[in-house]
Amino acid sequence: MAKKIQGLLKLQIPAGAANPSPPVGPALGQRGVNIMEFCKAFNEKTKDKAGFKLPVVITVYTDKSFTFEVKQPPMTDLIKKVAGVKAGSSNPLKQKIGKLSRDQIMEIVDMKIKDLNTDDKEAAARIVAGSARSIGIETEL
């Protein structure tokens, strides 16, 4: 018999740096989950992705056990890293702060495609290009 699900939690936590302080501790504590067990497991699983804030979906069961799924970093974080910029443009329509080549866009697509709502690489490339344009980065699509 499958375990009964008590609830789902969605958090964004820095990779390899989960600790019992807010937002992790209070969110897990009110569900009765062992906070340190989660922090150790999350940090071990994400130590190779340091520098990113990773979305994580935590499934909490009625017996206070849990499972979690770590997603890819947010699209704009990947775009900023590949483009080599620290932050998006304050006025993306007038002020462009970088440029992405088609190869760079496809590199982001390869990383992010399993979290997108498409399996078509060309459609995924258009999604990435749209996100890049929204933070002031020009694209070659």
C-alpha positions in Angstrom: 0.0 0.0 0.0 1.3 3.4 -0.9 1.9 6.1 1.7 -0.7 8.7 2.1 0.5 12.2 1.2 0.0 14.9 3.8 1.1 17.8 1.6 3.6 19.3 -0.9 6.0 22.1 -0.2 7.7 24.2 -2.8 10.9 26.1 -1.8 13.8 27.7 -3.4 17.0 26.9 -1.5 20.6 27.8 -2.3 22.4 24.7 -3.6 24.4 22.9 -1.0 23.5 25.5 1.7 20.2 24.3 3.3 20.1 25.0 7.0 17.4 25.0 9.6 16.9 28.8 9.5 14.0 30.3 7.7 12.5 29.5 5.2 13.5 25.8 5.4 13.1 25.2 9.2 9.7 26.7 9.8 8.2 25.3 6.6 9.3 21.8 7.4 8.8 22.1 11.2 5.1 22.9 10.9 4.7 19.7 8.9 6.6 17.6 11.5 9.5 16.7 9.1 13.0 16.0 10.5 14.7 19.3 9.4 18.3 18.2 9.8 17.7 15.0 7.9 16.3 17.0 5.0 19.1 19.6 5.1 21.8 16.9 5.0 20.1 15.0 2.1 19.5 18.2 0.1 23.1 19.5 0.6 24.6 16.1 -0.4 22.4 16.0 -3.5 23.1 19.6 -4.6 26.7 20.2 -3.7 27.8 20.2 -7.4 25.4 23.0 -8.3 26.8 25.6 -5.9 25.9 29.2 -6.7 22.3 28.6 -7.8 19.1 28.8 -5.9 17.3 25.6 -6.7 13.6 25.0 -6.7 12.7 21.9 -4.7 9.4 20.1 -4.3 9.1 18.2 -1.0 6.4 15.6 -0.6 5.5 15.0 3.0 3.7 11.8 4.0 1.3 11.3 7.0 4.0 9.2 8.8 6.2 12.4 8.7 8.6 10.9 6.2 9.4 12.8 3.0 10.8 12.7 -0.5 12.0 15.6 -2.5 12.7 16.4 -6.1 15.3 19.1 -7.0 14.5 21.0 -10.2 16.9 22.9 -12.5 17.8 26.5 -11.5 15.4 29.2 -12.7 15.7 30.1 -16.3 16.9 33.7 -15.7 19.7 32.4 -13.4 21.0 30.1 -16.2 20.7 32.9 -18.8 22.6 35.3 -16.6 25.4 32.8 -15.9 25.8 31.8 -19.6 25.7 35.5 -20.7 28.2 36.5 -18.0 26.1 39.2 -16.4 25.3 39.8 -12.7 21.8 41.2 -13.0 19.1 41.9 -15.6 18.6 45.2 -17.2 16.7 47.9 -15.3 15.0 48.8 -18.6 15.1 45.8 -20.9 13.3 47.5 -23.8 15.9 50.2 -24.2 19.0 49.1 -22.4 20.6 45.8 -23.6 23.2 44.2 -21.3 24.4 41.2 -23.2 24.0 38.8 -26.1 23.3 35.1 -26.4 24.3 33.1 -29.4 22.2 30.2 -30.8 24.8 27.7 -29.3 24.5 29.3 -25.9 20.7 29.2 -26.1 20.8 25.5 -27.0 23.1 24.8 -24.1 20.5 26.3 -21.7 17.8 24.3 -23.5 19.7 21.1 -22.9 19.9 21.9 -19.2 16.3 23.1 -18.7 14.2 21.0 -21.1 12.9 18.5 -18.6 11.4 21.3 -16.5 9.8 23.1 -19.5 6.3 22.3 -20.9 7.6 21.1 -24.3 9.8 18.4 -25.7 10.5 20.2 -28.9 14.0 21.8 -28.8 13.0 24.7 -31.1 10.0 25.6 -29.0 12.2 25.4 -25.9 14.8 27.7 -27.6 12.0 30.3 -28.2 11.1 30.1 -24.5 14.7 30.7 -23.5 15.0 33.5 -26.0 11.9 35.2 -24.7 13.1 34.9 -21.1 16.5 36.4 -22.2 14.8 39.3 -23.9 12.7 40.0 -20.8 15.8 40.7 -18.8 17.5 42.8 -21.4 19.7 40.3 -23.3 19.7 40.1 -27.1 19.4 36.8 -28.8 20.4 35.3 -32.1 17.2 33.4 -32.9 
